[in-house]
C-alpha cells in the first residue's frame, strides 16, 4: 500500500527519503517545541495514517492500534484524550510522536523539523509540483529545503485543496476566505509567476524554473 514520502534537501550529501510526514501545522513547518496541543490532536491521526500505510485523507474507521502505540495509553478512534488519562496531555502526545518516529527509525525528521521551524514563514516559498508533491524553498537563496507529499500540508486544512490544476489561487466562497487567507499569503506577494509548459507547475522565480529536475521527488 502506498505511503507518504519526504525528501530532505541537503546540499553536499545524499538525500533521505522517509515514509513518515514532516511536522507541518496550519500550512507551515513546526517542531515539537512549538506545536500546540490542538495542532498535535490533528497531526497524530495523520501520523498514524502514514505509519499504517494510509496516506489519503479519509475516514479513520478502518484503522487499528499500531504496534508502537504506548501501552500505558488507551488507543481511541477517533483520536482524543482518554477519559481515564490524568497526566500532562501535551507531553503525552509529544511522547507518542517520538515513539512513532523512533519505531520507524526516522527521528532525524524531527530534528530537521526543528531547522525548518526556525525559518520565518515569509522567507519560505511553496511550489506545487503537480505530481502529488510540494517543494519548499528558501525564498532568498532559492535553496530547496524539502519535498513532501501534498497530504502532509493539507491533512488539517482539507478545504484548501485546489480543484483546478491551472488556477493560480484556489476558488473560495465568502465563508472560506478568512480560513484560507493564510495559505494565500504564501503566494500573493508582488513577484513574477512562471508557468511550466510541460506540467503547468506554478514557479515563483526564473531560477526555480530552470532548477534541475533531479532535485524533485518523483510521483
Backbone as JSON Lines, residues from 0, in Angstrom:
{"i":0,"aa":"X","n":[0.85,-1.18,0.0],"ca":[0.0,0.0,0.0],"c":[0.89,1.24,0.0]}
{"i":1,"aa":"X","n":[0.58,2.27,-0.8],"ca":[1.46,3.42,-0.9],"c":[1.56,4.18,0.41]}
{"i":2,"aa":"X","n":[2.71,4.81,0.6],"ca":[2.94,5.58,1.81],"c":[3.42,6.97,1.45]}
{"i":3,"aa":"X","n":[3.39,7.88,2.43],"ca":[3.88,9.23,2.18],"c":[5.39,9.21,2.09]}
{"i":4,"aa":"X","n":[5.96,10.15,1.35],"ca":[7.4,10.23,1.22],"c":[7.85,11.67,1.43]}
{"i":5,"aa":"X","n":[8.94,11.87,2.17],"ca":[9.54,13.17,2.35],"c":[10.97,13.09,1.85]}
{"i":6,"aa":"X","n":[11.38,14.08,1.04],"ca":[12.74,14.12,0.53],"c":[13.41,15.37,1.07]}
{"i":7,"aa":"X","n":[14.41,15.19,1.91],"ca":[15.06,16.31,2.58],"c":[16.2,16.81,1.7]}
{"i":8,"aa":"X","n":[16.16,18.08,1.34],"ca":[17.22,18.67,0.55],"c":[18.41,18.99,1.44]}
{"i":9,"aa":"X","n":[19.54,18.38,1.16],"ca":[20.72,18.59,1.98],"c":[21.93,18.66,1.07]}
{"i":10,"aa":"X","n":[22.38,19.87,0.76],"ca":[23.46,20.04,-0.18],"c":[24.72,19.38,0.34]}
{"i":11,"aa":"X","n":[25.43,18.68,-0.56],"ca":[26.67,18.06,-0.2],"c":[26.51,16.67,0.37]}
{"i":12,"aa":"X","n":[25.31,16.15,0.47],"ca":[25.11,14.8,0.99],"c":[23.93,14.17,0.27]}
{"i":13,"aa":"X","n":[23.78,12.87,0.46],"ca":[22.68,12.17,-0.18],"c":[21.35,12.56,0.45]}
{"i":14,"aa":"X","n":[20.33,12.63,-0.39],"ca":[19.0,12.94,0.12],"c":[18.45,11.75,0.89]}
{"i":15,"aa":"X","n":[17.66,12.04,1.9],"ca":[17.0,11.0,2.67],"c":[15.53,10.97,2.32]}
{"i":16,"aa":"X","n":[14.98,9.79,2.17],"ca":[13.56,9.64,1.87],"c":[12.92,8.86,3.01]}
{"i":17,"aa":"X","n":[11.81,9.36,3.51],"ca":[11.12,8.74,4.64],"c":[9.65,8.56,4.31]}
{"i":18,"aa":"X","n":[9.05,7.54,4.89],"ca":[7.61,7.31,4.74],"c":[6.78,8.09,5.75]}
{"i":19,"aa":"X","n":[7.43,8.76,6.69],"ca":[6.72,9.49,7.72],"c":[6.65,10.98,7.37]}
{"i":20,"aa":"X","n":[5.63,11.67,7.87],"ca":[5.44,13.07,7.49],"c":[6.32,14.02,8.28]}
{"i":21,"aa":"X","n":[6.47,15.21,7.72],"ca":[7.09,16.31,8.45],"c":[6.08,16.88,9.43]}
{"i":22,"aa":"X","n":[6.59,17.56,10.45],"ca":[5.7,18.28,11.38],"c":[5.29,19.59,10.71]}
{"i":23,"aa":"X","n":[4.11,19.58,10.12],"ca":[3.55,20.77,9.48],"c":[2.18,21.0,10.08]}
{"i":24,"aa":"X","n":[1.93,22.22,10.5],"ca":[0.64,22.56,11.11],"c":[0.18,23.92,10.6]}
{"i":25,"aa":"X","n":[-1.1,24.01,10.23],"ca":[-1.66,25.24,9.7],"c":[-0.88,25.74,8.48]}
{"i":26,"aa":"X","n":[-0.34,24.79,7.72],"ca":[0.3,25.14,6.46],"c":[1.78,25.47,6.53]}
{"i":27,"aa":"X","n":[2.4,25.44,7.72],"ca":[3.8,25.81,7.85],"c":[4.55,24.8,8.72]}
{"i":28,"aa":"X","n":[5.87,24.64,8.48],"ca":[6.66,23.73,9.3],"c":[6.65,24.17,10.76]}
{"i":29,"aa":"X","n":[6.66,23.19,11.66],"ca":[6.74,23.47,13.08],"c":[7.63,22.42,13.73]}
{"i":30,"aa":"X","n":[7.73,22.43,15.04],"ca":[8.58,21.48,15.75],"c":[7.86,21.02,17.0]}
{"i":31,"aa":"X","n":[8.4,20.0,17.65],"ca":[7.79,19.52,18.89],"c":[7.86,20.58,19.99]}
{"i":32,"aa":"X","n":[8.81,21.49,19.88],"ca":[8.9,22.55,20.89],"c":[7.85,23.64,20.68]}
{"i":33,"aa":"X","n":[7.39,23.79,19.42],"ca":[6.47,24.87,19.1],"c":[5.03,24.42,18.91]}
{"i":34,"aa":"X","n":[4.82,23.18,18.55],"ca":[3.48,22.72,18.19],"c":[2.55,22.78,19.4]}
{"i":35,"aa":"X","n":[1.3,23.13,19.13],"ca":[0.33,23.29,20.22],"c":[-0.43,21.99,20.45]}
{"i":36,"aa":"X","n":[-1.17,21.95,21.55],"ca":[-1.98,20.77,21.88],"c":[-3.03,20.53,20.8]}
{"i":37,"aa":"X","n":[-3.7,21.59,20.36],"ca":[-4.73,21.44,19.34],"c":[-4.14,20.96,18.02]}
{"i":38,"aa":"X","n":[-2.95,21.44,17.67],"ca":[-2.3,21.02,16.43],"c":[-1.88,19.56,16.5]}
{"i":39,"aa":"X","n":[-1.38,19.13,17.66],"ca":[-0.98,17.73,17.81],"c":[-2.17,16.79,17.73]}
{"i":40,"aa":"X","n":[-3.31,17.22,18.24],"ca":[-4.51,16.38,18.18],"c":[-4.95,16.14,16.74]}
{"i":41,"aa":"X","n":[-4.6,17.05,15.84],"ca":[-4.89,16.85,14.42],"c":[-3.76,16.09,13.72]}
{"i":42,"aa":"X","n":[-2.52,16.33,14.16],"ca":[-1.38,15.72,13.49],"c":[-1.27,14.23,13.78]}
{"i":43,"aa":"X","n":[-1.51,13.82,15.02],"ca":[-1.29,12.43,15.39],"c":[-2.14,11.45,14.58]}
{"i":44,"aa":"X","n":[-3.44,11.72,14.34],"ca":[-4.18,10.79,13.47],"c":[-3.57,10.67,12.08]}
{"i":45,"aa":"X","n":[-3.08,11.78,11.51],"ca":[-2.43,11.72,10.2],"c":[-1.13,10.93,10.29]}
{"i":46,"aa":"X","n":[-0.39,11.13,11.36],"ca":[0.85,10.38,11.57],"c":[0.56,8.88,11.64]}
{"i":47,"aa":"X","n":[-0.52,8.51,12.32],"ca":[-0.91,7.1,12.4],"c":[-1.27,6.58,11.02]}
{"i":48,"aa":"X","n":[-1.95,7.4,10.22],"ca":[-2.26,7.01,8.84],"c":[-1.0,6.65,8.09]}
{"i":49,"aa":"X","n":[0.01,7.52,8.16],"ca":[1.25,7.28,7.44],"c":[1.98,6.05,7.98]}
{"i":50,"aa":"X","n":[1.95,5.88,9.29],"ca":[2.61,4.73,9.9],"c":[2.01,3.42,9.44]}
{"i":51,"aa":"X","n":[0.68,3.41,9.29],"ca":[-0.01,2.19,8.87],"c":[-0.08,2.03,7.36]}
{"i":52,"aa":"X","n":[0.36,3.07,6.62],"ca":[0.39,2.96,5.17],"c":[-0.78,3.57,4.47]}
{"i":53,"aa":"X","n":[-1.61,4.35,5.17],"ca":[-2.76,5.01,4.56],"c":[-2.47,6.51,4.5]}
{"i":54,"aa":"X","n":[-2.15,7.03,3.31],"ca":[-1.78,8.44,3.22],"c":[-2.92,9.31,2.76]}
{"i":55,"aa":"X","n":[-3.95,8.74,2.16],"ca":[-5.06,9.55,1.67],"c":[-5.91,10.06,2.83]}
{"i":56,"aa":"X","n":[-6.45,11.24,2.66],"ca":[-7.29,11.83,3.69],"c":[-8.66,11.19,3.62]}
{"i":57,"aa":"X","n":[-8.97,10.32,4.55],"ca":[-10.27,9.64,4.55],"c":[-10.61,9.22,5.97]}
{"i":58,"aa":"X","n":[-11.67,8.5,6.11],"ca":[-12.14,8.12,7.44],"c":[-11.14,7.22,8.16]}
{"i":59,"aa":"X","n":[-11.08,7.36,9.47],"ca":[-10.19,6.53,10.28],"c":[-10.88,5.27,10.79]}
{"i":60,"aa":"X","n":[-12.07,4.98,10.28],"ca":[-12.86,3.88,10.83],"c":[-12.14,2.54,10.74]}
{"i":61,"aa":"X","n":[-11.32,2.34,9.71],"ca":[-10.7,1.04,9.5],"c":[-9.35,0.92,10.21]}
{"i":62,"aa":"X","n":[-8.91,1.95,10.91],"ca":[-7.59,1.93,11.49],"c":[-7.55,1.09,12.76]}
{"i":63,"aa":"X","n":[-6.41,0.45,12.97],"ca":[-6.2,-0.35,14.16],"c":[-5.04,0.25,14.95]}
{"i":64,"aa":"X","n":[-4.89,-0.2,16.16],"ca":[-3.82,0.31,17.01],"c":[-2.46,-0.11,16.46]}
{"i":65,"aa":"X","n":[-1.55,0.84,16.18],"ca":[-0.22,0.47,15.69],"c":[0.6,-0.19,16.79]}
{"i":66,"aa":"X","n":[1.54,-1.02,16.39],"ca":[2.29,-1.79,17.38],"c":[3.2,-0.92,18.24]}
{"i":67,"aa":"X","n":[3.53,0.29,17.8],"ca":[4.39,1.17,18.57],"c":[3.61,2.02,19.58]}
{"i":68,"aa":"X","n":[2.29,1.93,19.57],"ca":[1.47,2.78,20.44],"c":[1.8,2.52,21.9]}
{"i":69,"aa":"X","n":[1.99,3.57,22.72],"ca":[2.35,3.38,24.14],"c":[1.34,2.49,24.87]}
{"i":70,"aa":"X","n":[1.83,1.48,25.56],"ca":[0.95,0.52,26.23],"c":[0.16,1.15,27.36]}
{"i":71,"aa":"X","n":[0.71,2.22,27.94],"ca":[0.04,2.85,29.09],"c":[-1.09,3.78,28.66]}
{"i":72,"aa":"X","n":[-1.28,3.97,27.35],"ca":[-2.31,4.89,26.89],"c":[-3.34,4.16,26.04]}
{"i":73,"aa":"X","n":[-4.6,4.36,26.34],"ca":[-5.67,3.75,25.56],"c":[-5.68,4.31,24.14]}
{"i":74,"aa":"X","n":[-5.8,3.42,23.15],"ca":[-5.89,3.86,21.75],"c":[-7.35,4.13,21.42]}
{"i":75,"aa":"X","n":[-7.64,5.38,21.07],"ca":[-9.02,5.76,20.76],"c":[-9.15,6.11,19.29]}
{"i":76,"aa":"X","n":[-10.3,5.82,18.73],"ca":[-10.56,6.1,17.32],"c":[-12.0,6.61,17.18]}
{"i":77,"aa":"X","n":[-12.18,7.93,16.89],"ca":[-11.14,8.9,16.54],"c":[-10.27,9.27,17.73]}
{"i":78,"aa":"X","n":[-9.1,9.83,17.42],"ca":[-8.12,10.16,18.45],"c":[-8.63,11.29,19.33]}
{"i":79,"aa":"X","n":[-8.57,11.06,20.63],"ca":[-8.94,12.09,21.6],"c":[-8.33,11.7,22.94]}
{"i":80,"aa":"X","n":[-8.34,12.64,23.86],"ca":[-7.81,12.37,25.19],"c":[-8.71,11.39,25.91]}
{"i":81,"aa":"X","n":[-8.17,10.22,26.3],"ca":[-8.99,9.25,27.03],"c":[-9.48,9.82,28.36]}
{"i":82,"aa":"X","n":[-10.69,9.49,28.73],"ca":[-11.24,9.99,29.99],"c":[-10.43,9.48,31.19]}
{"i":83,"aa":"X","n":[-9.78,8.34,31.0],"ca":[-9.0,7.76,32.1],"c":[-7.63,8.4,32.26]}
{"i":84,"aa":"X","n":[-7.21,9.24,31.3],"ca":[-5.86,9.83,31.35],"c":[-5.83,10.98,32.35]}
{"i":85,"aa":"X","n":[-4.82,10.99,33.21],"ca":[-4.74,12.01,34.28],"c":[-3.37,12.67,34.32]}
{"i":86,"aa":"X","n":[-2.71,12.82,33.21],"ca":[-1.39,13.44,33.21],"c":[-1.35,14.68,32.34]}
{"i":87,"aa":"X","n":[-0.14,15.04,31.93],"ca":[0.07,16.18,31.03],"c":[-0.2,15.7,29.6]}
{"i":88,"aa":"X","n":[-1.32,16.12,29.04],"ca":[-1.75,15.61,27.73],"c":[-0.81,16.06,26.63]}
{"i":89,"aa":"X","n":[-0.35,17.3,26.67],"ca":[0.57,17.79,25.65],"c":[1.87,16.99,25.67]}
{"i":90,"aa":"X","n":[2.4,16.76,26.86],"ca":[3.64,15.98,26.99],"c":[3.42,14.55,26.5]}
{"i":91,"aa":"X","n":[2.26,13.97,26.81],"ca":[1.96,12.61,26.38],"c":[1.9,12.52,24.86]}
{"i":92,"aa":"X","n":[1.29,13.5,24.21],"ca":[1.2,13.49,22.75],"c":[2.57,13.63,22.1]}
{"i":93,"aa":"X","n":[3.43,14.42,22.7],"ca":[4.79,14.54,22.17],"c":[5.52,13.22,22.3]}
{"i":94,"aa":"X","n":[5.28,12.5,23.39],"ca":[5.88,11.18,23.56],"c":[5.38,10.2,22.49]}
{"i":95,"aa":"X","n":[4.09,10.31,22.15],"ca":[3.52,9.46,21.1],"c":[4.26,9.68,19.79]}
{"i":96,"aa":"X","n":[4.51,10.94,19.46],"ca":[5.21,11.27,18.22],"c":[6.62,10.69,18.23]}
{"i":97,"aa":"X","n":[7.33,10.87,19.33],"ca":[8.69,10.35,19.43],"c":[8.7,8.83,19.33]}
{"i":98,"aa":"X","n":[7.74,8.15,19.98],"ca":[7.64,6.69,19.91],"c":[7.47,6.24,18.46]}
{"i":99,"aa":"X","n":[6.6,6.93,17.74],"ca":[6.31,6.56,16.35],"c":[7.55,6.73,15.47]}
{"i":100,"aa":"X","n":[8.19,7.89,15.55],"ca":[9.34,8.16,14.69],"c":[10.55,7.31,15.07]}
{"i":101,"aa":"X","n":[10.66,6.97,16.34],"ca":[11.73,6.06,16.76],"c":[11.49,4.67,16.19]}
{"i":102,"aa":"X","n":[10.24,4.23,16.22],"ca":[9.89,2.92,15.68],"c":[10.24,2.83,14.2]}
{"i":103,"aa":"X","n":[9.99,3.9,13.45],"ca":[10.25,3.92,12.01],"c":[11.67,4.38,11.67]}
{"i":104,"aa":"X","n":[12.5,4.56,12.7],"ca":[13.9,4.93,12.53],"c":[14.06,6.22,11.72]}
{"i":105,"aa":"X","n":[13.26,7.2,12.02],"ca":[13.37,8.48,11.31],"c":[13.25,9.65,12.28]}
{"i":106,"aa":"X","n":[13.88,9.52,13.44],"ca":[13.91,10.63,14.39],"c":[14.62,11.83,13.77]}
{"i":107,"aa":"X","n":[15.5,11.57,12.79],"ca":[16.19,12.67,12.12],"c":[15.2,13.65,11.5]}
{"i":108,"aa":"X","n":[13.99,13.17,11.13],"ca":[12.98,14.07,10.58],"c":[12.53,15.09,11.62]}
{"i":109,"aa":"X","n":[12.4,14.65,12.86],"ca":[12.02,15.57,13.92],"c":[13.1,16.62,14.14]}
{"i":110,"aa":"X","n":[14.35,16.2,14.04],"ca":[15.45,17.16,14.17],"c":[15.44,18.14,13.01]}
{"i":111,"aa":"X","n":[15.16,17.63,11.82],"ca":[15.13,18.52,10.65],"c":[13.95,19.49,10.75]}
{"i":112,"aa":"X","n":[12.86,19.03,11.34],"ca":[11.72,19.93,11.52],"c":[12.08,21.1,12.43]}
{"i":113,"aa":"X","n":[12.97,20.87,13.4],"ca":[13.45,21.97,14.23],"c":[14.12,23.04,13.36]}
{"i":114,"aa":"X","n":[14.91,22.58,12.37],"ca":[15.58,23.52,11.47],"c":[14.57,24.27,10.61]}
{"i":115,"aa":"X","n":[13.59,23.54,10.05],"ca":[12.59,24.18,9.2],"c":[11.76,25.18,9.98]}
{"i":116,"aa":"X","n":[11.46,24.87,11.23],"ca":[10.64,25.75,12.05],"c":[11.35,27.04,12.42]}
{"i":117,"aa":"X","n":[12.67,27.07,12.23],"ca":[13.42,28.29,12.55],"c":[13.28,29.36,11.48]}
{"i":118,"aa":"X","n":[12.79,28.98,10.28],"ca":[12.58,29.96,9.22],"c":[11.31,30.77,9.48]}
{"i":119,"aa":"X","n":[11.36,32.04,9.17],"ca":[10.15,32.85,9.22],"c":[9.24,32.44,8.07]}
{"i":120,"aa":"X","n":[7.94,32.36,8.29],"ca":[7.02,31.95,7.21],"c":[7.18,32.78,5.93]}
{"i":121,"aa":"X","n":[7.5,34.08,6.07],"ca":[7.63,34.93,4.89],"c":[8.9,34.63,4.1]}
{"i":122,"aa":"X","n":[9.83,33.86,4.68],"ca":[11.07,33.53,3.97],"c":[10.96,32.22,3.2]}
{"i":123,"aa":"X","n":[9.8,31.59,3.25],"ca":[9.6,30.3,2.61],"c":[8.7,30.43,1.38]}
{"i":124,"aa":"X","n":[8.95,29.58,0.4],"ca":[8.12,29.56,-0.8],"c":[7.71,28.12,-1.09]}
{"i":125,"aa":"X","n":[6.43,27.88,-1.29],"ca":[5.9,26.56,-1.58],"c":[5.6,26.46,-3.07]}
{"i":126,"aa":"X","n":[6.06,25.4,-3.72],"ca":[5.81,25.19,-5.14],"c":[5.13,23.85,-5.33]}
{"i":127,"aa":"X","n":[3.92,23.89,-5.89],"ca":[3.17,22.67,-6.18],"c":[3.75,22.04,-7.44]}
{"i":128,"aa":"X","n":[4.26,20.82,-7.32],"ca":[4.88,20.14,-8.45],"c":[3.89,19.44,-9.37]}
{"i":129,"aa":"X","n":[2.61,19.41,-8.97],"ca":[1.56,18.74,-9.74],"c":[1.86,17.28,-10.02]}
{"i":130,"aa":"X","n":[2.57,16.65,-9.11],"ca":[2.75,15.2,-9.13],"c":[2.44,14.64,-7.74]}
{"i":131,"aa":"X","n":[1.53,15.34,-7.04],"ca":[1.12,15.0,-5.68],"c":[2.17,15.37,-4.65]}
{"i":132,"aa":"X","n":[3.14,16.21,-5.03],"ca":[4.14,16.67,-4.08],"c":[4.25,18.19,-4.12]}
{"i":133,"aa":"X","n":[4.79,18.75,-3.04],"ca":[5.08,20.18,-2.94],"c":[6.54,20.33,-2.52]}
{"i":134,"aa":"X","n":[7.24,21.29,-3.11],"ca":[8.63,21.57,-2.75],"c":[8.68,22.87,-1.96]}
{"i":135,"aa":"X","n":[9.48,22.87,-0.92],"ca":[9.64,24.03,-0.06],"c":[11.02,24.62,-0.29]}
{"i":136,"aa":"X","n":[11.06,25.91,-0.66],"ca":[12.3,26.61,-0.93],"c":[12.5,27.75,0.05]}
{"i":137,"aa":"X","n":[13.76,28.07,0.33],"ca":[14.08,29.32,1.0],"c":[14.02,30.41,-0.06]}
{"i":138,"aa":"X","n":[13.22,31.44,0.19],"ca":[12.92,32.42,-0.85],"c":[14.16,33.16,-1.34]}
{"i":139,"aa":"X","n":[15.03,33.64,-0.45],"ca":[16.16,34.48,-0.86],"c":[17.21,33.69,-1.64]}
{"i":140,"aa":"X","n":[17.6,32.54,-1.12],"ca":[18.67,31.75,-1.76],"c":[18.15,30.81,-2.83]}
{"i":141,"aa":"X","n":[16.82,30.63,-2.89],"ca":[16.2,29.68,-3.81],"c":[16.68,28.25,-3.56]}
{"i":142,"aa":"X","n":[17.05,27.97,-2.3],"ca":[17.54,26.65,-1.92],"c":[16.36,25.72,-1.66]}
{"i":143,"aa":"X","n":[16.41,24.54,-2.25],"ca":[15.4,23.52,-1.98],"c":[15.64,22.95,-0.59]}
{"i":144,"aa":"X","n":[14.65,23.08,0.28],"ca":[14.78,22.59,1.64],"c":[14.23,21.17,1.79]}
{"i":145,"aa":"X","n":[13.08,20.92,1.19],"ca":[12.45,19.61,1.32],"c":[11.33,19.48,0.31]}
{"i":146,"aa":"X","n":[11.02,18.27,-0.09],"ca":[9.87,17.97,-0.94],"c":[9.01,16.95,-0.2]}
{"i":147,"aa":"X","n":[7.7,17.2,-0.14],"ca":[6.83,16.31,0.62],"c":[5.52,16.11,-0.13]}
{"i":148,"aa":"X","n":[4.8,15.08,0.23],"ca":[3.51,14.81,-0.39],"c":[2.51,15.89,0.04]}
{"i":149,"aa":"X","n":[1.61,16.24,-0.87],"ca":[0.65,17.3,-0.59],"c":[-0.17,17.04,0.66]}
{"i":150,"aa":"X","n":[-0.48,15.78,0.93],"ca":[-1.29,15.46,2.11],"c":[-0.63,15.93,3.39]}
{"i":151,"aa":"X","n":[0.71,16.02,3.39],"ca":[1.43,16.45,4.58],"c":[1.09,17.88,4.98]}
{"i":152,"aa":"X","n":[0.71,18.69,3.99],"ca":[0.37,20.08,4.27],"c":[-1.14,20.31,4.33]}
{"i":153,"aa":"X","n":[-1.91,19.35,3.83],"ca":[-3.36,19.54,3.72],"c":[-4.16,18.72,4.72]}
{"i":154,"aa":"X","n":[-3.51,17.87,5.5],"ca":[-4.26,16.96,6.37],"c":[-5.15,17.7,7.36]}
{"i":155,"aa":"X","n":[-4.74,18.91,7.78],"ca":[-5.52,19.65,8.77],"c":[-6.27,20.82,8.16]}
{"i":156,"aa":"X","n":[-6.28,20.92,6.84],"ca":[-6.95,22.03,6.17],"c":[-7.47,21.57,4.81]}
{"i":157,"aa":"X","n":[-8.33,20.55,4.86],"ca":[-8.81,19.9,3.65],"c":[-9.5,20.89,2.71]}
{"i":158,"aa":"X","n":[-10.09,21.97,3.27],"ca":[-10.82,22.92,2.44],"c":[-9.9,23.71,1.52]}
{"i":159,"aa":"X","n":[-8.56,23.6,1.72],"ca":[-7.63,24.37,0.91],"c":[-7.12,23.59,-0.3]}
{"i":160,"aa":"X","n":[-7.59,22.36,-0.51],"ca":[-7.16,21.58,-1.66],"c":[-7.67,22.24,-2.93]}
{"i":161,"aa":"X","n":[-6.77,22.51,-3.85],"ca":[-7.17,23.15,-5.1],"c":[-7.78,22.11,-6.04]}
{"i":162,"aa":"X","n":[-8.9,22.47,-6.64],"ca":[-9.58,21.55,-7.54],"c":[-9.17,21.76,-8.99]}
{"i":163,"aa":"X","n":[-8.59,22.9,-9.3],"ca":[-8.2,23.21,-10.67],"c":[-6.69,23.27,-10.76]}
{"i":164,"aa":"X","n":[-6.08,22.54,-11.71],"ca":[-4.65,22.49,-11.84],"c":[-4.07,23.83,-12.31]}
{"i":165,"aa":"X","n":[-4.8,24.57,-13.15],"ca":[-4.25,25.77,-13.73],"c":[-4.69,27.04,-13.01]}
{"i":166,"aa":"X","n":[-5.41,26.92,-11.94],"ca":[-5.86,28.09,-11.19],"c":[-4.74,28.53,-10.25]}
{"i":167,"aa":"X","n":[-4.28,29.79,-10.39],"ca":[-3.17,30.25,-9.57],"c":[-3.55,30.32,-8.1]}
{"i":168,"aa":"X","n":[-4.79,30.65,-7.8],"ca":[-5.28,30.69,-6.43],"c":[-6.54,29.87,-6.34]}
{"i":169,"aa":"X","n":[-6.77,29.18,-5.22],"ca":[-7.97,28.36,-5.09],"c":[-9.22,29.23,-5.09]}
{"i":170,"aa":"X","n":[-10.26,28.75,-5.76],"ca":[-11.54,29.44,-5.72],"c":[-12.14,29.29,-4.34]}
{"i":171,"aa":"X","n":[-12.69,30.39,-3.81],"ca":[-13.19,30.36,-2.45],"c":[-14.58,30.95,-2.38]}
{"i":172,"aa":"X","n":[-15.36,30.43,-1.49],"ca":[-16.62,31.06,-1.15],"c":[-16.32,32.11,-0.1]}
{"i":173,"aa":"X","n":[-17.25,33.02,0.14],"ca":[-17.02,34.07,1.13],"c":[-16.79,33.5,2.51]}
{"i":174,"aa":"X","n":[-17.4,32.36,2.8],"ca":[-17.26,31.76,4.13],"c":[-15.89,31.14,4.32]}
{"i":175,"aa":"X","n":[-15.17,30.83,3.22],"ca":[-13.86,30.21,3.32],"c":[-12.74,31.22,3.28]}
{"i":176,"aa":"X","n":[-13.03,32.5,2.96],"ca":[-11.96,33.46,2.72],"c":[-11.04,33.61,3.93]}
{"i":177,"aa":"X","n":[-11.62,33.81,5.11],"ca":[-10.8,34.03,6.28],"c":[-9.96,32.81,6.61]}
{"i":178,"aa":"X","n":[-10.54,31.6,6.43],"ca":[-9.82,30.37,6.74],"c":[-8.66,30.17,5.79]}
{"i":179,"aa":"X","n":[-8.79,30.56,4.52],"ca":[-7.78,30.31,3.51],"c":[-6.79,31.45,3.36]}
{"i":180,"aa":"X","n":[-7.0,32.54,4.07],"ca":[-6.19,33.73,3.87],"c":[-4.72,33.46,4.15]}
{"i":181,"aa":"X","n":[-4.42,32.64,5.15],"ca":[-3.04,32.36,5.48],"c":[-2.34,31.66,4.34]}
{"i":182,"aa":"X","n":[-3.01,30.7,3.69],"ca":[-2.4,29.99,2.58],"c":[-2.17,30.93,1.41]}
{"i":183,"aa":"X","n":[-3.09,31.85,1.16],"ca":[-2.94,32.79,0.06],"c":[-1.74,33.69,0.26]}
{"i":184,"aa":"X","n":[-1.43,34.03,1.5],"ca":[-0.32,34.94,1.77],"c":[0.99,34.37,1.28]}
{"i":185,"aa":"X","n":[1.08,33.07,1.16],"ca":[2.33,32.45,0.71],"c":[2.61,32.79,-0.75]}
{"i":186,"aa":"X","n":[1.58,32.97,-1.57],"ca":[1.8,33.13,-3.0],"c":[1.22,34.41,-3.57]}
{"i":187,"aa":"X","n":[0.78,35.34,-2.74],"ca":[0.12,36.52,-3.28],"c":[0.93,37.79,-3.17]}
{"i":188,"aa":"X","n":[2.25,37.68,-2.86],"ca":[3.07,38.87,-2.81],"c":[3.46,39.3,-4.22]}
{"i":189,"aa":"X","n":[4.07,40.48,-4.32],"ca":[4.36,41.03,-5.64],"c":[5.61,40.46,-6.26]}
{"i":190,"aa":"X","n":[5.53,39.29,-6.86],"ca":[6.65,38.72,-7.6],"c":[6.11,37.98,-8.81]}
{"i":191,"aa":"X","n":[7.01,37.74,-9.78],"ca":[6.6,37.12,-11.03],"c":[6.21,35.67,-10.82]}
{"i":192,"aa":"X","n":[5.26,35.21,-11.63],"ca":[4.84,33.82,-11.61],"c":[5.11,33.22,-12.98]}
{"i":193,"aa":"X","n":[5.84,32.1,-13.02],"ca":[6.15,31.42,-14.26],"c":[5.35,30.13,-14.32]}
{"i":194,"aa":"X","n":[4.74,29.83,-15.46],"ca":[4.01,28.59,-15.64],"c":[4.81,27.66,-16.54]}
{"i":195,"aa":"X","n":[5.06,26.46,-16.05],"ca":[5.81,25.48,-16.83],"c":[4.92,24.94,-17.94]}
{"i":196,"aa":"X","n":[5.42,24.95,-19.18],"ca":[4.64,24.47,-20.33],"c":[4.43,22.96,-20.29]}
{"i":197,"aa":"X","n":[5.32,22.25,-19.58],"ca":[5.24,20.79,-19.58],"c":[4.3,20.23,-18.53]}
{"i":198,"aa":"X","n":[4.26,20.88,-17.35],"ca":[3.49,20.3,-16.25],"c":[2.53,21.27,-15.58]}
{"i":199,"aa":"X","n":[2.47,22.51,-16.08],"ca":[1.57,23.53,-15.53],"c":[1.93,23.94,-14.1]}
{"i":200,"aa":"X","n":[3.15,23.62,-13.66],"ca":[3.54,23.99,-12.3],"c":[3.65,25.51,-12.18]}
{"i":201,"aa":"X","n":[3.34,26.03,-11.0],"ca":[3.46,27.46,-10.73],"c":[4.8,27.7,-10.04]}
{"i":202,"aa":"X","n":[5.7,28.47,-10.67],"ca":[7.02,28.75,-10.13],"c":[7.14,30.25,-9.88]}
{"i":203,"aa":"X","n":[7.93,30.62,-8.89],"ca":[7.94,32.0,-8.46],"c":[9.28,32.7,-8.66]}
{"i":204,"aa":"X","n":[10.17,32.09,-9.44],"ca":[11.39,32.75,-9.87],"c":[11.9,32.01,-11.09]}
{"i":205,"aa":"X","n":[12.69,32.7,-11.92],"ca":[13.24,32.03,-13.1],"c":[14.21,30.94,-12.67]}
{"i":206,"aa":"X","n":[14.91,31.19,-11.53],"ca":[15.83,30.17,-11.03],"c":[15.12,28.89,-10.7]}
{"i":207,"aa":"X","n":[13.91,28.98,-10.16],"ca":[13.14,27.78,-9.87],"c":[12.71,27.1,-11.14]}
{"i":208,"aa":"X","n":[12.46,27.89,-12.2],"ca":[12.0,27.33,-13.47],"c":[13.06,26.44,-14.09]}
{"i":209,"aa":"X","n":[14.36,26.8,-13.92],"ca":[15.43,26.03,-14.53],"c":[16.11,25.12,-13.52]}
{"i":210,"aa":"X","n":[15.5,24.95,-12.35],"ca":[16.07,24.08,-11.32],"c":[16.16,22.66,-11.83]}
{"i":211,"aa":"X","n":[17.29,21.96,-11.63],"ca":[17.44,20.59,-12.15],"c":[16.3,19.69,-11.72]}
{"i":212,"aa":"X","n":[15.73,18.97,-12.69],"ca":[14.58,18.11,-12.4],"c":[14.93,17.01,-11.43]}
{"i":213,"aa":"X","n":[16.2,16.61,-11.36],"ca":[16.6,15.54,-10.48],"c":[16.48,15.87,-9.01]}
{"i":214,"aa":"X","n":[16.33,17.17,-8.69],"ca":[16.22,17.57,-7.3],"c":[14.8,17.52,-6.78]}
{"i":215,"aa":"X","n":[13.86,17.09,-7.63],"ca":[12.46,17.0,-7.2],"c":[12.1,15.53,-7.01]}
{"i":216,"aa":"X","n":[11.25,15.29,-6.05],"ca":[10.8,13.93,-5.76],"c":[9.78,13.51,-6.79]}
{"i":217,"aa":"X","n":[9.94,12.33,-7.37],"ca":[9.01,11.84,-8.36],"c":[7.7,11.45,-7.73]}
{"i":218,"aa":"X","n":[6.67,11.13,-8.58],"ca":[5.34,10.76,-8.03],"c":[5.44,9.57,-7.13]}
